[in-house]
Amino acid sequence: NRIGDEGAKALAVALTPNAEGVFNTSLNTITITDGVVLPIGALRRNELTELDLSRKRLKPEDVIILGAVLVSNTSLNTLTITDEVDLPIGALRRNEITELDLRGSGSKRLQPEDAIILG
């Protein structure tokens, strides 16, 4: 699929709760990239504490959609998007981290996809 960044941003807006906090509750998964099934429903219902999407070859469009859904998620503590880089988004959300070293070494290097989620 070639929705591109602009298409993903438009879809992300549609997946974000409106001013009243209401969003589409019937959508459980979304697939933009072959082999990548994003668990939108489980994230919205706060059913996941960990999500490992490493080795899925996420594209920027996938990450943009994922980021939009994570805005209202309160249960996810660890998100792995690229090999060996666990993003501590739960601790960041709860203001429990005063320092975050993202330099990495070897294969544990922050990728653009990780940075999009942290943003």
ABEGO torsion letter per residue (X at the ends): XBAEAAAAAAAAAAABBBAAGBBBAABABBBABBGBBBBAAAAAAGABABBBABGAGBBAAAAAAAAAAAAABAABABBBABBGBBBBAAAAAAGABABBBAAEBEABBBBAAAAAAAX
